[in-house]
Amino acid sequence: MPEEEEKNELGNRTDEDKRTFIKVALTASALLAAGGVAVIAKSITNSQSGVTGPALSFPRVKIGTVSQLQTNEAVLFNYPLEETPNYLIKLGTKAPGGVGPDSDIVAYSQLCQHLGCNYSFQAPRTSPKCNGAYVASSPVGYCCCHGSVYDLVNGGKVIGGPSPRPLPMVLLDVDPSGDIYAIGMTPPTIFGHNTGSNDVSADLQGGTPVT
């Protein structure tokens, strides 16, 4: 009897080992499959964006100097793509994300977050060409396509019209000589170009990176 019990116990262990092996094998296969999908997806993203090799990073590009800026006069520049325009503005009042001696220099994408139109910068007490009845009480972005209005003193938030999202802000850096550099973008998106992705090559999809 002891010998027979020993054989049964050995058989039970063998069955259990087989089941464990099968579970491990299935789990490993699933992980390999998921990894393959991820590699394929990344390959597709890089192919669509024209990116090869390591993921691109946001470039550091000089866009102006502190001494050249006039309060409430917007300066246009393209960043991070040649197809994505932005406004550089000295607001004359301290603003979140502002740089310079007075923390009042900001930059935003000029593409409306509603349908991608180019909105206009409106200094205080001015009106857009399309709507003389509207008078800006503070620096705003006004889109004549459908009336979206953005508060440029408070992070580009939507204060009027149909836009579903605030404006992406250009991250700025000022060196000791007063030169202003664009160094990145905040989410949510440049219209048609994701800036919230972990893969910056996707952020630069659809255009030519500024150099």
N, C-alpha and C positions, 0 to 999 in steps of 0.2 A: 504493500500500500504506500509506504513512504516514497518508493521509486516512482509509482504511478502519479502521485500528487506532484512530485518534482517535475515530471514531464508535462503535466497540465499547466503548472505555473510557468514553465519555460515557454509553452505554446502561447499562453496569454500575453507574456511579455513580448513575444515576437509579433503578435497581432498589434499590440499597442505601439510597438516601434514602427510598424508599417504605416499605421494611421498617422503617427507623428510625422514620418517622412513625407507622406502624401500632403499633409497640411503645409509643411514648410515649402515643399515644391510648388504648390499652388500659389502660396503667398509670394514666393520669389518670382514666379511667372507674371503675377499681377503687377508687381513693382517694376519689373523689366518692361512690361507693356506700357505702363504709365510713363516711365522714363522715355521710352521711344516716342510716345505722343508728344511729350514736352519738347524733345529735340526737334521733331518735325515741325511743331508749331513755331518754335524759335527760328527755324530755318525759313519758314514761310514769311515770317515777319521781316527778317533780314533781307529776304529776296524782294519783298514788296517795297521796302524802303531804300533799296539800292545799297545796303550796308553790307560789307564783307569784313571778316576778321572781328576784332574786339568791338564791343558796343561803343558808340560815340558818346562823348560828354558835351555838355553845354560849353561853347567857347567863351573865352574872355575877350571882349571886343570894346575898344575905346569908342564912345559915342558922343563925347563932348567934354567941355570943361566948365567948372563952376563959374568962372569969371565971365563966360560968354552968355550965360542964361539970363533972360529978363523975366521978371515975375509975371506969371500968367500969359506967357508966350510959349506955345507948344512947338517942339522941334521933332520932326519925323525922322525915324531911323528904322532899319530892318533888322530883326533879330527874332529867334535864332536861325531863321531861314530867310533867304532873299525875297521870298513871297509873303512874309508875315510882317506888316508894318506896325510900329509902336509910336507912342507919344512920350517924349521926355519933357517934363514940366517942373518949373520952380513955382510952387503954389503960393509962397509968401506966408504960409502958416504951417506949423509943425504937423506932420501926418504920419500915421503908422507906416513903417517901412521906409520912411523918408531918410535921405542921406544929405551930406553937406554940412556946413557950419550951423545952419538953422534947422536941420532935419526936415527940410521942406521940399527936397527934390525927389520926385517919384517918376516912374515910367510904367505905362500900361500898354497891352495889346490894343491896336486901333480897330480890331475886328469885332463887331457887335456879336454878342453871344446868342442872339436870336436866330439870324439867318446868314451871318457872316458879312454884312454890309460894312463899309467904312463909316464910322460915326465921326462927328466933328467935335473938336474941343471948344467949349464955351467958357470964356472968362466971366467973372461976376458982372452983372448988369448988361450982358450981351444976349442977343437972340440968334437962333439958327436961321439960315436963309429960307428954310422951308416952313418956318413957323414963327412969324413975328410976334405972335401973342405970348410966346413963352419967353420969359426973361430969367436968366440964371441968377440965383441968389448967391451961389458959390461956384467954384470951378467944377464943371460937370462935362461928361461926354453925352452928346445928344445925337441919336441916330434918326436921320430923316426918312429912312425906309418905313419904319413902323412905330416910331416914337419912343424907343427905349431910352432911358436916362440913367446915367451912372454917376455916383458920387465919388469924385476923384480924390477928395480929402479923406475919405473913410474906406479905403481898401477897394474902391471900384464897385461898391455894392449897388444893386439895382434899386432905384428910387422911383421909377416910372416905366410904363410900357410893358411889352410882353416878354422881355428877355428872361429866361429861366435861371441864369447864372450870373455871378459877378464877373468883372473883367480879370483875366490873368495879369498879374503884376510881374514886371521885369525886375529881377534882383540886381541891385546896383552896388558898386564899390567905388570909393573915392580915394585916390592915393594922396600922399602928402603934397604933391604939386598942384592938386585940384583937378586932375584928369578923372573923368567919370567913365567907368567900365560897366557894361552889361555882363553878368556872370551866370545867369540862369533865369528860369521862369517858375512861377508858382502855379499850382493847379487852380481852377479845374481844367481848362483846355484853352489852347489857341484854337479858334474855330477850325475844325477839321484836323487838328494835330494834338494828340494827347500829351499833356505835360505832367500827368500824375502817375505815369507808368514807372515801374521799377527798371524797365529796360529803356534807356534814353534813346536807343536807336529807333524805337517806336515813336518817341516824342518828335523826332526829326523826319518822320515819314511824310512823303508827299511833296518835297521841295529840295532846294539846294542849300545846305548849311552855310551860314555866313562865316567867312574866315578873316 
